[in-house]
């Protein structure tokens, strides 16, 4: 006789399952990294989503379980420490702890500058050891003779360089 | 509640409440009172379950506003029905965060919620010393 599973409609059961973590598995000669079972309710600390899908501590010690029982009664009877303990059972970090600033930016900027510096060294080495010699056609004397030749040939006489030279007076216009 | 206007809820009288509504060609804009009463009703459900509380709170915190004290009051009472003190404290932390740079909103909320906090025995994060 088949036992039909009961279907829950509407309200959902608060799942007490923790996100199942599989321990590192040794396959062949290497380890597979830990995987988080994303099909289970997850825990998170986020300021924009304050209540995660599950409590932080799933497996409670006996003292924690008895505190949970006490929580069912009037809360005024709980001491401050008990209230804090209940909070920490459900949540890993408080809001101020979540929002703590870190010094990570210093590491990032430092890394950026180190790599920029290293790149600079590479560029410098390249300029010395890779680039060929500066062509002699860049020398000022050569450039003058080149320009004179261009003017003599009337290069770009309409709107370009020769149009800017006054041939009668022998100077730039 | 797919269509919701982004606005500041008028908590303190001297602050104006700009209502920047979406540009519908037709369609009613929900008033602040309607919004508030809808949420109070949501959290007032007698047999609200933990999922509904979480979903409601997370959605409410997602809006661009700080919830009115009466909505929070209803939510805290829902926490009581669910025997969940931790979530009640978390809600107080979350609304303090929502106020952002407006440092005077949270003390006002606590002042308005004090009767409920005392009645239910909820300590604020400040009282517990976890606000640092």
Interface residues (C-beta under 8 A of the other chain):
Chain A: X11 X12 X14 X47 X48 X49 X50 X51 X52 X53 X55 X71 X72 X74 X75 X76 X77 X78 X80 X83 X84 X86 X87 X89 X90 X91 X94 X95 X96 X99
Chain B: X47 X49 X50 X51 X52 X53 X54 X57 X58 X61 X62 X80 X83 X84 X85 X86 X87 X89 X90 X91 X93 X94 X96 X97 X120 X121 X122 X123 X125 X127 X128 X129 X130 X131 X132
